[in-house]
Amino acid sequence: MEDLFSTNLAVNNQNIIYRVIFDNDKYVFLSESSQTQLPSFSFRREHDEWHDQELLPPEIKKQAIDALDKYLLKQH
């Protein structure tokens, strides 16, 4: 398990802070707030495409993928 970064996502009109970790080939978003309905969710990267492990609302999925892409771009 590797701690990568923190990001803010808009969830149900609230700004929620998520810690992103890399664990078992998945990028896992862990909520730092107990008030969110999405305590955690994850993505896998396969063939340059993101695959979510849960059924996420499109607006949350887009924000999370944007944060992952931005993080990975900074690593190169």
C-alpha positions in Angstrom: 0.0 0.0 0.0 1.4 3.3 -1.1 0.0 6.7 0.0 -0.1 8.9 -3.2 -1.9 12.2 -2.7 -5.0 14.0 -1.4 -7.7 15.6 -3.6 -11.0 17.3 -3.1 -14.1 16.0 -4.9 -17.6 17.6 -5.0 -20.0 14.9 -3.7 -23.6 15.8 -3.2 -22.8 19.6 -3.2 -20.1 19.1 -0.5 -16.4 19.4 -0.9 -15.0 16.0 0.3 -11.3 15.3 0.9 -10.1 12.0 -0.3 -6.7 10.3 0.3 -5.6 8.3 -2.8 -3.5 5.2 -2.2 -2.2 2.5 -4.5 -2.9 -1.0 -3.3 -3.1 -4.3 -5.2 -2.9 -2.6 -8.6 -5.8 -0.3 -7.7 -6.0 3.4 -7.0 -8.2 3.6 -4.0 -10.0 6.8 -2.9 -10.6 6.9 0.8 -12.9 9.6 2.2 -11.5 11.6 5.2 -15.1 12.6 6.1 -17.6 10.4 7.8 -20.5 12.4 6.2 -20.1 11.1 2.7 -22.2 8.3 1.1 -19.1 7.1 -0.8 -16.6 6.1 1.9 -14.3 4.6 -0.7 -14.0 3.5 -4.3 -11.3 2.4 -6.6 -10.0 2.4 -10.2 -7.7 0.1 -12.2 -5.6 1.3 -15.2 -5.7 -1.2 -18.0 -4.5 -0.4 -21.6 -4.4 3.3 -20.9 -8.1 3.3 -19.8 -9.5 3.8 -16.3 -12.0 1.1 -15.0 -13.9 1.8 -11.9 -14.7 -1.0 -9.5 -18.0 0.4 -8.4 -21.0 2.1 -10.1 -20.0 5.7 -9.6 -22.1 8.7 -10.6 -20.5 10.2 -13.8 -19.6 13.5 -12.2 -17.7 11.9 -9.4 -16.0 9.4 -11.8 -14.9 12.3 -14.0 -13.4 14.3 -11.1 -11.6 11.2 -9.7 -10.1 10.3 -13.2 -9.1 13.9 -13.7 -7.2 13.9 -10.4 -5.5 10.6 -11.2 -4.5 11.8 -14.7 -3.1 15.0 -13.2 -1.1 13.1 -10.6 0.3 10.6 -13.1 1.3 13.4 -15.5 3.3 15.0 -12.7 5.2 11.8 -12.2 6.7 11.9 -15.7 
